[in-house]
């Protein structure tokens, strides 16, 4: 109770976002504002500056009738301004601060400051990712991440899911693709003094997790609906705009689930909820400012349709998708890679299905078992066309956004799948135990968080959808 009293909202100084949203006080109350100078314009008898603390896309205009105070300021400097908050008589802002005192905490030399007023390339900002959160574009993206996270939590909490913290270090490669970062502590004095060799620190090879799925399955065997939003790591050397070495993923597991349509409906419901939450949000307004007005208007209208249309999103089986793609290839020869049964869908296939054929989100289900990881539940079907109960959600402008499946709960079939994939039954003994001791049908999915932000915001590369991007060949801080 003491901590709550000490840090109640009444005792914290307001952010600029709160000041802009609140009515001005009935009398000339003095307020203090902390932040960074975004721009400054000096005239003979008055000066204007915009100060931002990152809490909103709009900064607060500060008006200096004492121009000597304004001489203390430069772009990028951190300051505290004290003055009277009033309704603005000028265009472009609702409120302004009539400054009476200014204090500079940190100077910023405008000649050396890497963030300039002119347009800066994405690569320039990536090379200065320690500073790029100060830009309007990155600040808007980070606020969108925040509100999207809250919307995700609201949806899953309202649907009876429990938020779980899953481990980052693991002994298994969930996907079986071998694209993992192995953990090996350096040989230092502490290890040597305890007679522990770096290679034996865990008494088993250890990796940064590529997915929280297997650990969530363990928890879902006791707490039937669970989810997490956590970092994942993949050593895939891809240089495309859709891949990062470190990224965040929303993952959920649902026990006593035996229907793939129920799982795809959960995924669709969660994304519709997020899109509806942001339909008219300041965060979406801010991120789309960087795009031409006609493009932003059209894309946001599409997102609104995906969120509110009474028609469920399209479902196609993999077999149906292959037939559709093959027919289009015959007519137009549009694809570099010819679509055929048993082959993975390429990015060009996924994008055409969502952008050209469906013109909206589409679930592709029931892929060949040979294309998918060991844990997916086998469908009953033709011996030469064995499939698993899984799906990928493809969305326009991006391609794959979500992947999920029913999990194989039948011990014998799971053991056979481990053998086919060359995985050790001993290493996955604990995973088999979940089936041996009170196992239940269940399923789950994973959603790439940066890909979701990219799709919602129109930001082309996921490297610009996270504060500090890491990808093959690049880690700066």
N, C-alpha and C positions, 0 to 999 in steps of 0.2 A: 504493500500500500504506500510506503514511503517513496519508492521509486516512481510510482504512478503520479503521486502528488508533485514530486520534484520535476518530472518531465511531462506534465500535462500539456495539452495543446495551448492552453492559455499562457503558459510560461515561456513557450518558444517564440522567438521573433518570427514574424510572418515571412513567407517567401514572396518573391515578386508575383508568382502566379496567384497567390492568395490575395495580395494587395490589388491586383488588377481585377479580380473577381468580386471583391467586396465593395460596398458603397463607401464613398469618402466619409470621414467623420463629420458630424454636424458642426464642429468648430475646428479651428486651425491647429489640429493636433500634429505634433512633430513625430515623424517616423524615421527609422534608420534602415538603410538598404545596403546589403553586402553583395558584391558581385564583381564582374569583369567588364571593362569598357569595350563595347563592340564597335562604336564609331563616335566621332566627335566632330562638331562643326562650329567654328568660331566666327562670330561677327563682331562688329566694332563695339556694340554695347551689350551684347548678350551672346551666350554660347549654349549649344545643345549637345548632349551626349546620350547615348543609349547604353544602359547598364543591364546585364543579364546575370542571373545566378543559375541558369540551366533548368529552372523549374518549369518554364514554358517556352513556346516558340517565340512569343513576343517579349522583347525586353521592355524596360520602363524608360521613357524619355525623362531625362533630367535637364532642368532649365537653370542656367547660371546667370543671374543678373550681375553678380560679382565675377567678372571675367578673369580676375586674378586666380580665383579658385580653379577655373577650368584649365589654366596654364599648367597645373600640376598633373594633368591627366594625359594619357596616351593610349592608343589602341592596345588591348591586351593586358593593361595594368589591372591589378586587383585593388579594390577600393571599398571604403565605407562612406556613403553619402547620408547626410542628415538634412531633413527639410520637411516641408509641408506637402502632403499628397492632395491634389486637387483635380477636378474635372478639367480636361484639356480644352482649350479654345481653338487649337489647331487641328487640321485634318490628319488622319492616319493613326491616331491613338486616342483612347478614351480617357486616360488619366496621365498625369505628369507630376514629377516631383520638383518643387521649387526649392533648390538647394541653398542651404544656409551654411553648411560646413562640409568639408571633404577631407578624408584621410586616405593616404596611399599606403597600402600594405606591401605591394610588390611592383616595382617599376617594370616596364617592358619597352625595350628599344625598338621603335617601329622600323628602323632600317634593317635590323637583324631578325625580326619576328617572321617565322616561316609562313604564318597565315596572313595573307594579304587580301585586300578588298577585291582584286580581280579574280576571275574564275580560276580555280585550281583543279588540276587533273586528279582523277581517282588514285593514280599511282603516286603522285606527289603527297597526297594525304595519307596513303598507306605507309609511305616512308617516314611520316611524322605522326604515327598513330597514337603517340603519347599526347599529342596536342589536338588531334582532329575531333575529340568530343566537344571542343569549343566552337566548332563550325555549326551553322544552323542545321545542315543536312544530317550530320552525325548525331547531334543532340536530339533532333526529331526522331531519328531511328531508335535511339536508346529509350526515349519516352514511350515509343510504340512497343518496344520489347516489354517494358514494365507493365503497361496496361493490358497487353496480350497475355502475359503471365498471370495477371490477376483474373482475367476472364477465364483462362483455362482452369485455374483453381476453383473459381466459382462453379463452373459447369460440373466438374468431377465431384466436388464436395456435395453439390445439390443432388447428384445421382448416386450417393452412397459410397463413393470411393475414398479410400484413406491414403493420404500422401505419405510416401515412404522414402527415406534416405538410403540409397543403395551404395555399395562399395565402388570405389574407383579402381582399386587394385583387385585383380582376379587371377585365377589359375586356368581359366578356360577361354577359348576363342569362340564366342557364341555363334558367329556366322560360319565358322569353319573355313574362312577364306585365307587365313594366314596373314592378314594385313594388320598386324598388331605391333605395338611398341613394347618391347620386353623391358622389365625393370631389373636393373642390377646396380646395387649401391656401390659407390666407389670404395676402394680398399683404403680405409683411413685408420688412424690410431685406435679409435674406439672399437672398431671391428676386430682389429688385430689383438687388442688386449683381451677381448672376450673369446678369442680363438674361433671366431665365426668368419668363414670365407665368404666373400661377396656373392659367389655363385650358389651358396647354400643358405642365404639369409632366410628364405622362407621354406627351405627344404623341398622346394618345388619351383619350377619355372613360373614366374609371375609376369603379368602384363597389365598395361592400362586397358580398361574395359572398352570394348567396341559396342557394348549394349548392356543395359541393365536387365534384360528380359529374363535370363535364367534365375537371377536372384529374386526378381519380382515373382516368378512362378513359385519359388519356395515360400515366400510370404503369402501368396494367394492361396496356398494349400492350407492356410490357417485363418487368414483374414481375406474373405472371398473377393473383395474388390479393392484393388490397390493401383496406385500410379506414382510416377516420379517424373521430375524434370531435372535432368542431371547431365553433366558433361560426358562425352564419349570421344574416343580417340581411334583414328584409323590411319595406318601407314600407307594408304593408297597414294601413289605418286601423281595422281591426276592433277592437271593444271586447269581444269574447266572452271567455269563460273559457279558451278553447283557443289564444289567439293572443298572441304577444309580438313586439316589434320586433327583439329580440336573443334568440336561443335557441341551443341546442346540438343537433347532429344527428349520429347515427351513420350513416355511409354506407359502402357496400362495393361493389366492382366485381370481377367474376369473369370472366376471359378463358377462351375455349374453351367457353363455356356456350351451348347452343342450345336448352335446354328450360326453359320457364317453370315447370313443376312442380318441377324441381330448385331453381330460385331460391326459390319459395315454401317448399320444404322447408328450405332454409337459414335463411330468416327464422323459420319456426316453431321450428326447432331452437335458434336463438339465444335466443328469448324463453322457450321452455320451460326452457332451461338457467338463465337468470336467475331465473325463478320458483322452480325447484327449489333453487337456491343460497340463496334467501331464505325457504324454507318455514318454518323455525323459527329464523330469525336474530334477534338482539337488535334489529336495526334495524327489522325489520318489527313486532316486538312493540311497539317504542316509537312508531312512527308511527300505529299503530291504537289507541293508548291514548286518543286524543282523540275517538274515536267511541263511541257506545253499544255495550255489550258484545255484544248480539245482532246488531247490524249488522256489527260487526267480525268476529264468528265466522262469519257467513254469507258475507261477502265473501271472507274468507281461505280458507274451504272451497272457494269457487268458483275462486279462483286456484290452489289446490292441484289441483283437478280439471283445469284447463286445462294444468297443468304435467305431470301424470302419466298422464292418460287414454291408453290404448293406441290409441284411435281418432284418426286424423289430423284436424286441424281442417277444417271444411267449406270446400269450393270451389264457387263459383257463377260462371257467366259473367254479364257485365253484362246480356245478353239475358234470361237466366233470372231475374236479380234484378228487372228491370223487369216481367216477367210476374207474379212473386210480389207485388210491390208494387202493381201495378195491380189484381190480384185482391183484395187486402186493401182497397184504396181503394174498390172497387165494393161490397164487403160492409159496410164500416164508415164510409167517408168520413173516415178518421182524419187524412189529411194535408192541410196547408195548400197544398202544392205537388203538383199531380197528377203522378205519375210517367209518363214517356213516353220512348220510344226517341229518342235523340239529345240528351236533356237531362241535365245533371249530376245526380247523386244529391245531394239536400239532406241536411243534418244529421239531420233527422227521419227520412229514409229509412234512412240509415246506422245510426242508433241502433235503429230498429225491426228491421232485419234481424239485428243482433247480439243485441239484448235480447229481442225478441219472437218472431222466427221461428226463428233458430238457437239462441238462448240460449247463445251461446259465440262464440269468435273465428271469423270467416268471411273468406275471401279472395274478393273480387269481381274477376274477370279480364276481359280482352278488351273494353275500353271502345271507343266510337267514336273514330276517329282525330281527328275535329274537336275533341274535348274535351281532347286531351292534347298535350304539347309535341312539338316537331319530331323529337326524337332517338329516339322509340320505334319499334320494329321493326314494319313493316306485316305484317298477317296476310293470307293468301290468303282471299278471301271474295267475297261479293256486292258488286257495284259500288255499290249504294245503301246498303250497310251496312258500309262499310270500318271495320275495327277494327285495334287494335294489341295486341301481346303485352305486356300490362301487368297490374298488380294493385294493389288497395288492400286492406290488412288492416284490417277493422273489428272492434272489440272492445266487449264490453258496458260500459255506463256511460260510454263516451267517444266512440265513433265511429271515425274514421280514426286509425290509429296509425302505419302504415307504407305507403309507396308505392314501387313499383319497376317495372322492365320489362326485357325484352331490348332492347338498343340496335341501331339500324339500322346494319348493317355494310356494306350494299350502296351503293356510292358514288352510283350514278345515282338510287336511291330517296331517299337522304339529300339530294342536291342538290335534288330535286323538293320534298321536305318543307321545306327552307329557303326555297325560292321561295314555297310556299303560305303560309308564316308571315311573309313579308315580311322575311326576314333576309338579310343580305349574305353571299354566298359568299366574298367577299374577307375579311371579318372572321372567318369561320369556316373559313378556308383551312387553318389548322393542324389543325382538327378533321377536315376531309376528308382531310388527309395521313395521319391515323392509319388510315384505310381504304385509301388508295392504296399505302402502304408497309407491307406485311405485316399488313394488317388481319385480324382474327379475330372470329368470333361471340363475343358477350359480353353480360353483363347486370349489373344492380345494383339497389340500393334505398337509401332513406333513412328513418330512424326518428327521430321527434321525441323527444328525450331527456326534456324536461320533461313531455310527454304520457305517456311510459312511467312516470315517477315518480308522476304524478297517478293513473294507473290502478292502480299497485301499492299506493299508500298511501291511496287514498280522499280525498286532498286535492282539493277541487273545482276550484280555479283553478290554471292553470300559473303565475300570478303569484306563487303561494306555493310553487312547486317549484324556485325558483332564489334565490340569495342576494340579488341586486340586480336586480329586474325592471325592464324598460323596455318601455313600450307607448305607442301613440299618445296624445299629450297628457301623458305623465308620464316624466320622468327627473329624479331628485332628487339623485343623487350619482354 
